[in-house]
Amino acid sequence: MRVSVVRSGGFAGVERRAEADTAEDPALEALVSRSDLDSLPPRRERRGGGDRFVYEIDLDGRTVTVGESQLTEPLRELVGHLFRS
């Protein structure tokens, strides 16, 4: 499964991207299995608002956009893992 994240916003407005495949990363597969996209609250932050980041998370073609404060702990771990890889 392809997993990608695009982070935008923040103070400098710099966009950052990361992607990986669960077939090559067992830890990523475990993180994806814990990430329930259906449980996300509605996004309240707007792109470019303050110093907050906005994340576009794509799990094998299913894409959600979520504000920084609405990231669940499993999604926060998933994003961190991708950006460290």
N, CA, C and O atoms as a DFTB+ gen file, in Angstrom:
340 C
 N C O
     1  1       0.840      -1.170       0.000
     2  2       0.000       0.000       0.000
     3  2       0.890       1.240       0.000
     4  3       1.814       1.357       0.805
     5  1       0.599       2.157      -0.911
     6  2       1.327       3.430      -0.966
     7  2       0.718       4.390       0.050
     8  3      -0.501       4.520       0.157
     9  1       1.586       5.050       0.781
    10  2       1.171       6.032       1.773
    11  2       1.939       7.315       1.482
    12  3       3.160       7.299       1.327
    13  1       1.209       8.426       1.409
    14  2       1.897       9.698       1.196
    15  2       1.283      10.771       2.080
    16  3       0.108      10.717       2.443
    17  1       2.123      11.752       2.413
    18  2       1.702      12.881       3.229
    19  2       2.259      14.151       2.612
    20  3       3.426      14.208       2.225
    21  1       1.413      15.167       2.524
    22  2       1.844      16.504       2.127
    23  2       1.503      17.423       3.287
    24  3       0.345      17.529       3.690
    25  1       2.528      18.088       3.820
    26  2       2.313      19.045       4.908
    27  2       2.491      20.444       4.336
    28  3       3.508      20.736       3.706
    29  1       1.512      21.303       4.554
    30  2       1.604      22.679       4.073
    31  2       1.239      23.619       5.215
    32  3       0.796      23.188       6.279
    33  1       1.431      24.899       4.973
    34  2       1.114      25.896       5.983
    35  2       2.308      26.175       6.869
    36  3       3.455      26.085       6.432
    37  1       2.034      26.512       8.109
    38  2       3.098      26.869       9.027
    39  2       3.574      28.292       8.787
    40  3       3.099      28.962       7.870
    41  1       4.485      28.743       9.587
    42  2       4.986      30.115       9.529
    43  2       5.566      30.464       8.168
    44  3       5.263      31.519       7.611
    45  1       6.410      29.569       7.627
    46  2       7.072      29.854       6.344
    47  2       6.239      29.424       5.140
    48  3       6.550      29.809       4.013
    49  1       5.199      28.642       5.352
    50  2       4.357      28.197       4.249
    51  2       5.031      27.218       3.308
    52  3       4.617      27.074       2.157
    53  1       6.061      26.545       3.785
    54  2       6.798      25.593       2.963
    55  2       6.056      24.258       2.934
    56  3       5.625      23.751       3.969
    57  1       5.915      23.699       1.734
    58  2       5.270      22.402       1.571
    59  2       6.319      21.306       1.683
    60  3       7.406      21.410       1.115
    61  1       5.985      20.268       2.414
    62  2       6.880      19.121       2.573
    63  2       6.116      17.862       2.204
    64  3       4.945      17.714       2.554
    65  1       6.788      16.940       1.486
    66  2       6.152      15.702       1.032
    67  2       6.972      14.492       1.473
    68  3       8.197      14.553       1.585
    69  1       6.267      13.399       1.717
    70  2       6.917      12.134       2.020
    71  2       6.006      11.014       1.560
    72  3       4.782      11.134       1.607
    73  1       6.615       9.922       1.113
    74  2       5.811       8.751       0.748
    75  2       6.642       7.496       0.917
    76  3       7.873       7.521       0.885
    77  1       5.924       6.392       1.098
    78  2       6.570       5.087       1.274
    79  2       5.543       4.008       0.958
    80  3       4.364       4.285       0.740
    81  1       6.025       2.778       0.941
    82  2       5.170       1.628       0.664
    83  2       5.233       0.676       1.847
    84  3       6.316       0.360       2.339
    85  1       4.074       0.220       2.301
    86  2       4.037      -0.694       3.448
    87  2       4.724      -2.023       3.155
    88  3       5.180      -2.700       4.077
    89  1       4.801      -2.403       1.882
    90  2       5.465      -3.661       1.535
    91  2       6.955      -3.610       1.862
    92  3       7.586      -4.644       2.080
    93  1       7.505      -2.412       1.893
    94  2       8.938      -2.252       2.175
    95  2       9.205      -1.771       3.593
    96  3      10.362      -1.635       3.991
    97  1       8.157      -1.514       4.356
    98  2       8.318      -0.938       5.694
    99  2       7.265      -1.527       6.641
   100  3       6.156      -1.001       6.727
   101  1       7.601      -2.611       7.351
   102  2       6.630      -3.246       8.255
   103  2       6.127      -2.309       9.356
   104  3       4.971      -2.410       9.767
   105  1       6.971      -1.410       9.834
   106  2       6.538      -0.465      10.876
   107  2       5.455       0.462      10.323
   108  3       4.508       0.802      11.033
   109  1       5.586       0.863       9.087
   110  2       4.590       1.708       8.447
   111  2       3.262       0.965       8.334
   112  3       2.200       1.548       8.554
   113  1       3.322      -0.307       7.995
   114  2       2.103      -1.106       7.883
   115  2       1.357      -1.146       9.213
   116  3       0.130      -1.048       9.240
   117  1       2.086      -1.288      10.305
   118  2       1.454      -1.299      11.631
   119  2       0.820       0.051      11.949
   120  3      -0.263       0.106      12.530
   121  1       1.484       1.134      11.573
   122  2       0.940       2.468      11.814
   123  2      -0.322       2.709      10.990
   124  3      -1.285       3.298      11.483
   125  1      -0.319       2.257       9.747
   126  2      -1.494       2.418       8.883
   127  2      -2.681       1.650       9.467
   128  3      -3.811       2.140       9.445
   129  1      -2.427       0.455       9.983
   130  2      -3.518      -0.354      10.532
   131  2      -4.171       0.305      11.744
   132  3      -5.325       0.012      12.056
   133  1      -3.448       1.192      12.431
   134  2      -3.989       1.905      13.597
   135  2      -4.651       3.228      13.223
   136  3      -5.275       3.867      14.071
   137  1      -4.524       3.638      11.983
   138  2      -5.001       4.949      11.542
   139  2      -6.416       4.844      10.984
   140  3      -6.617       4.390       9.857
   141  1      -7.381       5.262      11.772
   142  2      -8.780       5.202      11.381
   143  2      -9.203       6.549      10.810
   144  3      -9.526       7.470      11.560
   145  1      -9.201       6.665       9.489
   146  2      -9.548       7.930       8.848
   147  2     -11.002       8.320       9.091
   148  3     -11.337       9.504       9.069
   149  1     -11.863       7.338       9.321
   150  2     -13.281       7.626       9.544
   151  2     -13.547       8.288      10.898
   152  3     -14.607       8.880      11.101
   153  1     -12.596       8.189      11.816
   154  2     -12.814       8.754      13.150
   155  2     -12.349      10.203      13.258
   156  3     -12.448      10.803      14.328
   157  1     -11.844      10.770      12.164
   158  2     -11.345      12.143      12.217
   159  2     -12.482      13.136      12.397
   160  3     -13.526      13.012      11.756
   161  1     -12.283      14.131      13.273
   162  2     -13.302      15.174      13.398
   163  2     -13.256      16.086      12.172
   164  3     -12.264      16.085      11.444
   165  1     -14.304      16.855      11.936
   166  2     -14.278      17.789      10.799
   167  2     -13.127      18.782      10.949
   168  3     -12.820      19.230      12.054
   169  1     -12.504      19.115       9.839
   170  2     -11.373      20.049       9.868
   171  2     -11.890      21.456      10.133
   172  3     -12.791      21.943       9.450
   173  1     -11.307      22.095      11.131
   174  2     -11.723      23.452      11.475
   175  2     -10.692      24.488      11.072
   176  3     -11.012      25.671      10.959
   177  1      -9.466      24.060      10.856
   178  2      -8.403      24.990      10.480
   179  2      -8.434      25.219       8.987
   180  3      -8.775      24.317       8.222
   181  1      -8.094      26.377       8.581
   182  2      -8.051      26.695       7.159
   183  2      -6.603      26.797       6.710
   184  3      -5.723      27.177       7.483
   185  1      -6.374      26.458       5.471
   186  2      -5.042      26.552       4.881
   187  2      -4.523      27.976       5.053
   188  3      -5.222      28.948       4.765
   189  1      -3.278      28.079       5.530
   190  2      -2.657      29.382       5.694
   191  2      -3.051      30.096       6.977
   192  3      -2.648      31.241       7.183
   193  1      -3.822      29.459       7.842
   194  2      -4.242      30.103       9.077
   195  2      -3.176      30.024      10.148
   196  3      -2.823      28.934      10.598
   197  1      -2.656      31.178      10.564
   198  2      -1.678      31.214      11.647
   199  2      -0.426      30.415      11.321
   200  3       0.020      30.361      10.175
   201  1       0.118      29.810      12.335
   202  2       1.336      29.012      12.178
   203  2       1.031      27.525      12.150
   204  3       1.914      26.713      12.427
   205  1      -0.171      27.158      11.828
   206  2      -0.590      25.760      11.860
   207  2      -0.298      25.049      10.545
   208  3      -0.293      25.647       9.470
   209  1      -0.058      23.757      10.676
   210  2       0.140      22.921       9.494
   211  2      -1.179      22.269       9.100
   212  3      -2.055      22.052       9.937
   213  1      -1.305      21.963       7.821
   214  2      -2.411      21.187       7.282
   215  2      -1.796      19.980       6.601
   216  3      -0.819      20.108       5.863
   217  1      -2.364      18.804       6.847
   218  2      -1.834      17.560       6.304
   219  2      -2.816      16.950       5.321
   220  3      -4.005      16.818       5.613
   221  1      -2.311      16.581       4.162
   222  2      -3.087      15.789       3.206
   223  2      -2.488      14.394       3.262
   224  3      -1.341      14.182       2.871
   225  1      -3.269      13.454       3.749
   226  2      -2.793      12.082       3.963
   227  2      -3.504      11.175       2.985
   228  3      -4.733      11.157       2.916
   229  1      -2.718      10.417       2.223
   230  2      -3.263       9.504       1.221
   231  2      -2.847       8.078       1.588
   232  3      -1.660       7.752       1.612
   233  1      -3.835       7.242       1.871
   234  2      -3.592       5.836       2.167
   235  2      -4.119       5.024       0.996
   236  3      -5.297       4.671       0.951
   237  1      -3.246       4.736       0.060
   238  2      -3.564       3.909      -1.109
   239  2      -4.774       4.433      -1.885
   240  3      -5.670       3.672      -2.248
   241  1      -4.785       5.743      -2.133
   242  2      -5.845       6.336      -2.930
   243  2      -6.973       6.966      -2.138
   244  3      -7.802       7.678      -2.705
   245  1      -7.019       6.719      -0.860
   246  2      -8.026       7.359      -0.002
   247  2      -7.363       8.549       0.676
   248  3      -6.450       8.381       1.483
   249  1      -7.821       9.745       0.349
   250  2      -7.169      10.964       0.812
   251  2      -8.059      11.735       1.775
   252  3      -9.257      11.902       1.547
   253  1      -7.439      12.203       2.863
   254  2      -8.102      13.100       3.802
   255  2      -7.207      14.308       4.016
   256  3      -5.985      14.220       3.900
   257  1      -7.823      15.424       4.325
   258  2      -7.089      16.626       4.690
   259  2      -7.478      16.967       6.113
   260  3      -8.660      17.059       6.442
   261  1      -6.473      17.155       6.954
   262  2      -6.724      17.361       8.374
   263  2      -5.795      18.447       8.904
   264  3      -4.618      18.513       8.549
   265  1      -6.354      19.297       9.763
   266  2      -5.555      20.325      10.410
   267  2      -4.679      19.720      11.492
   268  3      -4.955      18.635      12.004
   269  1      -3.638      20.428      11.825
   270  2      -2.656      19.964      12.811
   271  2      -3.303      19.558      14.138
   272  3      -2.947      18.526      14.705
   273  1      -4.233      20.345      14.630
   274  2      -4.815      20.042      15.938
   275  2      -5.822      18.891      15.889
   276  3      -6.206      18.364      16.933
   277  1      -6.250      18.499      14.695
   278  2      -7.185      17.384      14.576
   279  2      -6.493      16.042      14.310
   280  3      -7.166      15.017      14.201
   281  1      -5.166      16.035      14.204
   282  2      -4.454      14.768      14.001
   283  2      -4.653      13.876      15.220
   284  3      -4.408      14.294      16.352
   285  1      -5.092      12.661      14.988
   286  2      -5.166      11.691      16.075
   287  2      -3.750      11.215      16.388
   288  3      -2.841      11.403      15.579
   289  1      -3.560      10.615      17.526
   290  2      -2.220      10.140      17.888
   291  2      -1.675       9.125      16.878
   292  3      -0.504       9.223      16.510
   293  1      -2.473       8.153      16.413
   294  2      -1.947       7.231      15.392
   295  2      -1.531       7.954      14.107
   296  3      -0.511       7.603      13.514
   297  1      -2.297       8.950      13.669
   298  2      -1.912       9.687      12.459
   299  2      -0.673      10.540      12.707
   300  3       0.164      10.688      11.817
   301  1      -0.548      11.098      13.901
   302  2       0.651      11.873      14.245
   303  2       1.896      10.984      14.167
   304  3       2.938      11.406      13.664
   305  1       1.778       9.763      14.664
   306  2       2.887       8.813      14.596
   307  2       3.191       8.424      13.149
   308  3       4.356       8.313      12.767
   309  1       2.156       8.221      12.352
   310  2       2.324       7.869      10.939
   311  2       3.053       8.983      10.197
   312  3       4.004       8.722       9.460
   313  1       2.611      10.219      10.390
   314  2       3.242      11.369       9.734
   315  2       4.697      11.488      10.183
   316  3       5.587      11.680       9.355
   317  1       4.938      11.376      11.468
   318  2       6.311      11.459      11.981
   319  2       7.200      10.383      11.386
   320  3       8.350      10.642      11.030
   321  1       6.672       9.190      11.282
   322  2       7.444       8.074      10.714
   323  2       7.816       8.350       9.265
   324  3       8.960       8.134       8.864
   325  1       6.865       8.822       8.486
   326  2       7.137       9.110       7.075
   327  2       8.179      10.211       6.906
   328  3       9.059      10.109       6.051
   329  1       8.084      11.247       7.708
   330  2       9.033      12.344       7.555
   331  2      10.416      11.990       8.110
   332  3      11.398      12.633       7.739
   333  1      10.521      11.000       8.974
   334  2      11.841      10.552       9.444
   335  2      12.507       9.588       8.480
   336  3      13.729       9.441       8.487
   337  1      11.710       8.931       7.651
   338  2      12.245       7.901       6.728
   339  2      13.078       8.509       5.626
   340  3      13.597       7.787       4.774
